Amino acid sequence: MMTDGLMALGALGLILLGMEWMTLGLKKAAGNNLVTGLQRWTGKPVHGLVIGTAATVAVQSSTAVTVTTIGFVNANLLSLRNAAYVIYGSNVGTSFTGWFVALVGLQFKIDALALPLIGIGILLKSFVKQRAWQGSGQGLAGFGLMFLGIGLLKDSFDAAFVDIEFGWLVELGILGILLAVLIGTLLTTIMQASAAVIALVITAVASGVVPLSLGAAFVIGANLGTTSTALLSALTATAKAKRLAMLHLIFNVLTAVVALLLLQPLLWLLLWLQHQLFDVHHAAFSLALFHTLFNLLGVILMWPISDRLVLWLNGRFRRQPSDRLRMLDQSSLAIPALALKTLTMEQQQVLQQLCRLAGSVDRKPVEQSVLDELRQSQRTIAQFSSQLGQQPLQSDESDLLNALAKSQLRVELLLQMLPQLEHRFEHDRASIRVEAEFWRQLATLSLPAGAGQISGLYREISRWRAEQKQQLVAPEQLNAALHSGQGGEWLLRLAELRRFDHHLTKAMLGVAQIQQHYERQQAAVPTETESGELHAS
């Protein structure tokens, strides 16, 4: 009994490891195709539903699709309305794991399928240089490990758990069903893998260890548990991420409540369908079909109220801590290209706020609280950049991250220089009025479209500063300045202004260059409008 129990624990570990490898490998194999698909084909609700389903089946992880979708919403590449249907589709896509287990994992000799998949996958991952093939190999090996784990789990159930009675839960009636839902939710929250829980439950039901009605309740709980990842990440996430996490929770709770209310009729329907289609009762098929049906039922329920729900959610979470980034959170790091784009947008926000703050020095002292908030935002951006740099990046992504890092260093230097600059002019604020107007104009420019204007404005201010310097070093002016003891001070002020303007202009042009790269990419990808038409982004 103890040995078989330990084998079951090891089998569960193999399933979890296989799921992780499968998700990582298939994400690597998909590359930017996942990003492109979500961006290109989500203009209409039905297409968002299909893309969400297909993406979840492709990477075998609703969490990965949900996190990517949150990143898209944060980066303003996907509206909350369109993201909602991707989330609905992602839930439907999770039910395909049940079909894999029921149709493949429990119907064939596992060794004949799993071991060759593991062997082929490891060979591809180890000896092929192309990133996509390496990802495919890792995904294949993950499939093999998952199926091997399912086979061992089934054997351990047959040997160790066949005498365990779950009938007492059935006898408790609705309380027993609710307990099963709670257990399923807790297992998914702990393991952070609903697919592994579903595979576990289907295997237990197929082995006769768990009755079908309890298995259905466990599956409902596993579906509820998928919201835990989004909810936990939303605690420190952006307002947009919180809205999408709340939508995910509402969808899953509503689906679970309706599924529980209709549990017995749905099971009767499944048994009738199976009796019509098969001569023999297949409990695993019934449970997989139940999972698919109740997720589709949730989509049908949400479809007519989705727009109103999105409108209501857009009015929530309006208050955001002032030192927290608006578009960037941990979900953005799931896709490096998306993280880079969002980091650049956040850096632009900090730069423009810095320009507005600098543009007020000719009128009033620098607000220390605002300066502290900018410094905190800049530290957060630097932390995210460091985390992104530790991930495997393609060569063009590494180049863009290096370019962004140069702009970040300039911004950090500017945040140090601004208080010193303001201190030098605190008794003569009017003399910095021309420079302050230059900074205020920079704050209003949109990037990357305004990159040419930035260069033009910098040339103008440089010419004006050169004229000021020429006037100051003219013999008569120089003698007067030396006599008053202010000549050296004015030259030092002009040098500091020149240095500040140089770093500010370079930082803004660096950000604009990265944004131009993403605009060219987006222009090459036709996107679908809500009317179903394709147009260049």
C-alpha positions in Angstrom: 0.0 0.0 0.0 2.8 2.4 1.0 4.8 1.6 -2.1 1.9 2.1 -4.4 1.1 5.4 -2.7 4.6 6.6 -3.2 4.4 5.5 -6.9 1.2 7.6 -7.2 3.1 10.6 -5.8 5.9 10.1 -8.2 3.5 9.6 -11.1 1.8 13.0 -10.2 5.3 14.6 -10.2 5.9 13.2 -13.7 2.6 14.6 -14.9 3.4 18.1 -13.5 6.9 18.0 -15.0 5.5 16.9 -18.3 2.9 19.7 -18.2 5.7 22.3 -17.5 7.9 21.0 -20.3 5.1 20.8 -22.7 4.0 24.4 -22.0 7.6 25.8 -22.1 8.5 23.8 -25.3 5.3 24.7 -27.2 5.6 28.3 -26.3 9.2 28.3 -27.6 8.1 26.5 -30.7 5.3 29.0 -31.3 7.6 32.0 -30.9 5.9 35.2 -31.8 3.1 33.3 -33.7 1.1 33.2 -30.5 1.5 37.0 -30.1 0.7 37.6 -33.7 -2.4 35.3 -33.6 -3.8 37.0 -30.5 -3.1 40.5 -32.0 -4.4 39.6 -35.5 -7.5 37.5 -35.1 -9.4 38.8 -32.1 -11.4 41.6 -33.6 -14.7 39.7 -33.5 -15.9 37.8 -30.4 -16.3 34.4 -32.1 -12.7 34.7 -33.5 -11.4 35.6 -30.0 -13.2 32.5 -28.7 -11.6 30.3 -31.3 -8.1 31.8 -30.9 -8.3 31.4 -27.1 -9.3 27.8 -27.5 -6.7 27.0 -30.1 -3.9 28.8 -28.2 -4.7 26.9 -25.0 -4.7 23.6 -26.9 -1.4 24.5 -28.6 0.5 25.3 -25.5 -1.5 23.1 -23.1 -1.7 25.9 -20.5 -4.7 28.2 -19.9 -2.5 30.1 -17.4 0.1 30.9 -20.2 -2.7 32.2 -22.5 -4.3 34.2 -19.7 -1.0 35.8 -18.6 -0.2 36.6 -22.3 -3.7 38.1 -22.7 -3.2 40.3 -19.6 0.1 41.5 -21.1 -1.7 42.5 -24.3 -4.3 44.4 -22.4 -1.7 46.2 -20.3 0.2 47.2 -23.5 -3.1 48.5 -25.1 -2.8 45.9 -27.9 -6.0 44.2 -26.9 -9.2 45.8 -25.5 -10.8 44.3 -22.4 -13.9 43.4 -24.5 -11.8 41.3 -27.0 -9.7 39.9 -24.2 -12.8 38.6 -22.5 -13.6 36.2 -25.4 -10.0 35.0 -25.5 -10.4 34.1 -21.8 -13.7 32.3 -22.5 -12.0 30.3 -25.3 -9.0 29.5 -23.0 -11.4 27.9 -20.5 -12.9 25.8 -23.3 -9.4 24.8 -24.4 -8.6 23.3 -21.0 -11.2 20.6 -21.6 -9.1 19.2 -24.4 -6.6 17.9 -21.8 -9.4 15.6 -20.6 -9.9 14.3 -24.1 -6.2 13.6 -24.5 -6.2 11.6 -21.3 -9.4 9.8 -22.0 -8.7 8.9 -25.7 -5.0 8.4 -25.6 -3.6 8.1 -22.1 -6.1 5.4 -20.9 -6.8 3.6 -24.1 -3.3 2.5 -25.3 -0.3 0.8 -23.8 1.4 3.8 -22.4 5.0 2.6 -22.8 4.5 2.1 -26.5 3.6 5.8 -26.9 5.3 7.7 -24.0 8.9 6.4 -24.2 9.3 7.1 -28.0 7.9 10.6 -27.5 10.4 11.2 -24.7 13.3 9.8 -26.8 12.5 11.8 -29.9 11.8 14.9 -27.9 15.1 14.9 -26.0 17.1 14.2 -29.2 15.5 17.2 -30.9 16.0 19.4 -27.9 19.6 18.4 -27.4 21.0 18.2 -30.9 19.0 20.6 -33.2 20.0 24.2 -33.2 16.9 25.8 -34.4 14.8 27.4 -31.6 11.5 26.2 -33.0 12.7 22.6 -33.3 14.2 22.7 -29.8 10.8 23.9 -28.5 9.0 21.1 -30.4 11.3 18.5 -28.9 10.8 19.8 -25.4 7.0 19.8 -26.0 7.1 16.2 -27.3 9.2 15.1 -24.3 6.6 16.8 -22.1 3.8 14.9 -23.7 5.7 11.7 -23.2 6.3 12.4 -19.5 2.7 13.3 -18.9 1.4 10.1 -20.5 4.0 8.0 -18.7 2.8 9.6 -15.4 -0.8 8.9 -16.3 0.0 5.2 -16.9 1.9 4.9 -13.6 -0.9 6.8 -11.8 -3.5 4.4 -13.2 -1.5 1.4 -12.1 -1.1 2.8 -8.6 -4.9 3.5 -8.4 -5.6 0.0 -9.5 -3.3 -1.4 -6.8 -3.5 1.0 -3.8 -6.8 2.9 -4.0 -9.2 0.3 -5.3 -10.5 -0.5 -1.8 -10.9 3.2 -0.8 -14.6 4.1 -0.6 -15.7 7.6 -1.7 -19.3 6.6 -1.4 -19.6 8.5 2.0 -19.2 11.8 0.0 -22.0 10.8 -2.3 -24.2 10.0 0.8 -23.6 13.5 2.1 -25.6 14.8 -0.8 -25.0 18.4 -1.8 -22.5 18.8 1.1 -20.4 16.0 -0.4 -20.5 17.6 -3.8 -19.5 21.0 -2.4 -16.6 19.3 -0.5 -15.4 17.7 -3.7 -15.6 21.1 -5.5 -13.5 22.6 -2.6 -10.9 19.8 -2.8 -10.6 20.2 -6.6 -10.2 24.0 -6.1 -7.5 23.6 -3.4 -5.6 20.9 -5.4 -5.5 23.2 -8.5 -4.4 26.2 -6.4 -1.6 24.2 -4.7 -0.3 22.5 -7.9 -1.0 25.6 -10.2 -2.0 23.1 -12.9 -5.7 22.4 -13.5 -4.7 20.0 -16.4 -2.8 17.8 -13.9 -5.8 17.8 -11.5 -8.2 16.9 -14.4 -5.8 14.1 -15.5 -5.7 12.8 -11.9 -9.5 12.9 -11.6 -10.2 11.3 -15.0 -7.7 8.5 -14.2 -9.4 7.9 -10.8 -12.9 7.8 -12.3 -11.7 5.4 -15.1 -10.2 3.1 -12.4 -13.5 3.1 -10.5 -11.9 4.7 -7.5 -14.1 7.9 -7.7 -17.8 7.9 -8.7 -18.7 9.9 -11.8 -20.7 12.5 -9.9 -17.9 13.2 -7.6 -15.4 13.3 -10.5 -17.6 16.0 -12.1 -17.6 18.0 -8.9 -13.8 17.7 -8.7 -13.5 19.0 -12.3 -15.8 22.0 -11.5 -13.5 22.7 -8.5 -10.4 22.4 -10.8 -12.0 25.0 -13.1 -12.5 27.4 -10.2 -8.9 26.9 -9.1 -7.6 28.2 -12.4 -8.5 31.7 -11.3 -6.0 31.6 -8.4 -3.0 32.4 -10.6 -4.7 35.5 -12.1 -6.0 36.6 -8.7 -2.7 36.2 -7.0 -0.8 38.1 -9.7 -3.5 40.8 -9.7 -2.8 41.8 -6.1 0.2 43.8 -7.3 -0.8 44.2 -10.9 -2.1 47.1 -13.0 -5.7 48.2 -13.0 -6.2 46.5 -16.4 -4.9 43.2 -15.2 -7.1 43.4 -12.1 -10.2 44.0 -14.4 -9.3 41.0 -16.5 -8.7 38.8 -13.4 -12.0 39.8 -12.0 -13.7 39.0 -15.3 -12.0 35.6 -15.3 -13.3 35.0 -11.7 -16.9 36.0 -12.5 -16.9 33.8 -15.6 -15.6 30.7 -13.7 -17.8 31.3 -10.6 -20.9 31.7 -12.8 -20.1 28.6 -14.8 -19.4 26.6 -11.6 -22.7 27.6 -10.0 -24.8 26.8 -13.1 -22.9 23.5 -13.5 -23.6 22.5 -9.9 -27.3 23.4 -10.2 -27.6 21.4 -13.4 -25.2 18.6 -12.3 -27.6 15.7 -12.2 -29.5 16.6 -15.5 -26.1 17.0 -17.2 -24.9 13.6 -16.0 -28.2 12.0 -17.2 -27.7 13.7 -20.6 -24.1 12.4 -20.8 -25.1 8.8 -19.9 -27.9 8.9 -22.5 -25.5 10.2 -25.2 -23.0 7.6 -24.3 -25.6 4.8 -24.4 -26.6 6.0 -27.9 -23.1 6.2 -29.1 -21.3 3.3 -27.4 -22.2 -0.2 -26.3 -20.0 0.0 -23.2 -20.0 2.8 -20.6 -16.8 4.8 -20.6 -16.6 6.9 -17.4 -13.5 8.8 -18.7 -15.3 9.8 -21.9 -18.3 10.9 -19.8 -16.1 13.1 -17.6 -14.2 14.7 -20.5 -17.5 15.4 -22.3 -18.9 16.9 -19.1 -15.9 19.2 -18.8 -16.4 20.4 -22.3 -20.1 20.9 -22.0 -20.1 22.9 -18.9 -17.4 25.2 -20.2 -19.5 25.8 -23.4 -22.5 26.4 -21.2 -20.5 29.1 -19.4 -19.7 30.8 -22.7 -23.3 30.7 -23.7 -24.3 32.3 -20.4 -21.6 35.0 -20.6 -22.1 35.9 -24.3 -25.2 38.2 -23.9 -23.9 39.9 -20.7 -20.3 40.2 -21.6 -20.4 43.8 -23.0 -22.3 45.1 -20.0 -19.9 43.3 -17.7 -16.8 44.8 -19.5 -18.4 48.3 -19.2 -18.9 47.8 -15.5 -15.4 46.5 -15.0 -13.9 49.5 -16.9 -15.3 51.6 -14.1 -13.6 49.6 -11.4 -10.0 49.8 -10.0 -9.7 53.4 -10.9 -7.5 54.3 -8.0 -3.9 53.1 -8.6 -1.0 53.8 -6.2 0.9 56.7 -7.7 4.3 54.9 -7.6 3.0 51.9 -9.4 3.5 51.4 -13.2 0.3 51.7 -15.3 1.0 49.1 -18.0 3.7 46.8 -16.6 3.5 43.9 -14.2 4.8 40.3 -14.0 2.4 39.1 -16.6 4.2 41.3 -19.2 7.4 39.2 -18.8 5.7 36.1 -20.2 6.4 37.2 -23.8 9.8 39.0 -24.2 8.7 41.0 -27.3 5.6 42.2 -25.4 7.6 43.0 -22.3 10.1 45.1 -24.3 7.2 47.1 -25.9 5.5 47.6 -22.5 8.8 48.6 -20.8 9.4 51.2 -23.6 6.0 52.6 -23.1 6.5 52.9 -19.4 9.9 54.6 -20.0 8.2 57.1 -22.2 5.7 57.9 -19.5 8.5 58.5 -17.0 10.4 60.7 -19.5 7.3 62.8 -20.3 6.6 63.3 -16.5 10.2 64.3 -16.0 9.9 66.9 -18.8 6.8 68.3 -17.2 8.5 68.5 -13.9 11.6 70.2 -15.4 9.4 72.5 -17.4 8.0 74.0 -14.1 11.3 75.1 -12.6 11.0 78.6 -14.1 7.8 79.1 -12.0 8.2 77.1 -8.8 10.5 74.7 -6.9 10.6 71.0 -7.9 8.0 69.0 -6.0 10.0 66.4 -4.0 7.1 64.0 -3.8 6.7 63.9 -7.6 10.5 63.4 -8.0 10.4 60.5 -5.5 7.6 58.9 -7.4 9.5 59.1 -10.7 12.6 57.6 -9.0 10.5 54.7 -7.7 9.0 54.1 -11.1 12.4 54.2 -12.7 13.7 51.7 -10.1 10.8 49.4 -10.9 11.4 49.7 -14.7 15.1 48.8 -14.0 14.1 45.7 -12.0 11.8 44.5 -14.8 14.5 45.1 -17.3 16.9 43.0 -15.2 14.4 40.2 -15.0 13.8 40.3 -18.7 17.6 40.2 -19.4 17.8 36.9 -17.5 15.4 35.2 -19.9 16.4 33.6 -23.2 16.1 36.4 -25.9 16.5 36.5 -29.6 19.3 38.6 -31.0 17.1 41.5 -32.1 15.3 41.5 -28.7 18.7 41.7 -26.9 19.7 44.6 -29.1 16.5 46.5 -28.2 16.9 45.7 -24.5 20.5 47.1 -24.7 19.2 50.3 -26.4 16.5 50.6 -23.7 19.1 50.2 -21.0 21.1 53.1 -22.3 18.0 55.3 -22.2 17.3 54.1 -18.7 20.8 55.1 -17.5 20.3 58.6 -19.0 17.0 58.9 -17.2 18.5 57.9 -13.9 21.3 60.5 -14.4 18.6 63.2 -15.3 16.7 62.4 -12.1 20.0 63.1 -10.2 20.8 66.3 -12.1 17.4 68.0 -11.9 17.5 69.0 -8.2 21.0 70.3 -8.7 20.0 72.3 -11.7 17.0 73.7 -10.0 19.2 74.8 -7.0 21.5 76.8 -9.3 18.6 78.8 -10.7 16.4 79.1 -7.6 17.3 82.8 -7.2 16.9 83.6 -10.9 14.2 81.4 -12.3 13.4 83.8 -15.2 16.8 83.2 -16.8 15.9 79.5 -17.4 12.5 80.3 -19.1 13.6 79.4 -22.6 15.0 76.0 -21.5 11.8 75.3 -19.5 9.7 76.0 -22.6 11.8 73.5 -24.5 11.2 70.9 -21.8 7.4 71.6 -21.8 7.3 71.1 -25.5 9.1 67.8 -25.2 6.5 66.7 -22.7 3.6 67.2 -25.2 5.2 65.3 -28.1 3.9 61.8 -29.0 6.5 59.2 -29.8 7.8 57.9 -32.2 6.0 60.4 -34.5 7.6 63.4 -32.7 11.2 62.2 -33.0 11.9 64.7 -35.8 10.5 67.5 -33.8 12.7 66.5 -30.8 15.8 66.8 -32.9 14.6 70.1 -34.4 13.9 71.6 -31.0 17.2 70.5 -29.6 19.1 72.2 -32.5 17.2 75.4 -31.9 17.9 75.4 -28.2 21.6 74.5 -28.9 21.9 77.5 -31.3 20.3 79.8 -28.7 22.6 78.6 -26.0 25.7 79.1 -28.3 24.6 82.7 -28.9 24.2 83.3 -25.2 27.7 81.9 -24.6 29.2 84.1 -27.3 27.6 87.1 -25.8 28.9 86.1 -22.4 32.5 85.7 -23.6 32.5 88.9 -25.6 35.3 91.2 -24.2 33.0 93.9 -22.8 30.5 91.3 -21.3 33.3 89.2 -20.0 35.0 92.1 -18.2 31.7 93.1 -16.6 30.9 89.5 -15.6 34.4 89.1 -14.1 34.1 92.4 -12.3 30.8 91.3 -10.7 32.2 87.8 -10.0 29.4 86.0 -11.9 31.1 85.0 -15.2 32.3 81.6 -14.0 28.9 80.9 -12.5 27.1 81.6 -15.7 29.4 79.5 -17.8 28.9 76.6 -15.3 25.1 77.0 -15.6 25.2 76.9 -19.4 27.4 73.8 -19.3 25.0 72.0 -16.9 22.0 73.0 -19.1 23.7 71.7 -22.2 24.5 68.4 -20.4 20.9 68.0 -19.1 19.4 68.8 -22.6 21.8 66.4 -24.3 20.9 63.4 -22.0 17.2 64.2 -22.1 17.2 64.4 -25.9 19.2 61.2 -26.3 16.9 59.3 -23.9 13.8 60.4 -25.8 15.3 59.6 -29.2 16.4 56.2 -27.9 12.9 55.4 -26.8 11.4 56.7 -30.0 13.8 54.4 -32.0 12.6 51.3 -30.2 8.9 52.3 -30.7 9.6 52.8 -34.4 10.8 49.2 -34.5 7.5 48.0 -33.1 5.4 50.3 -35.3 7.1 48.8 -38.4 6.4 45.3 -37.1 2.7 46.1 -36.3 2.3 47.8 -39.7 3.3 44.5 -41.3 0.6 42.5 -39.4 -2.9 43.1 -40.7 -5.4 43.1 -37.8 -9.1 42.3 -37.8 -11.6 45.0 -36.9 -14.7 44.2 -34.9 -16.6 44.3 -38.2 -14.4 41.5 -39.4 -12.4 43.6 -41.9 -8.6 43.3 -42.1 -6.5 46.5 -42.1 -2.9 47.3 -41.5 -2.3 48.3 -37.9 
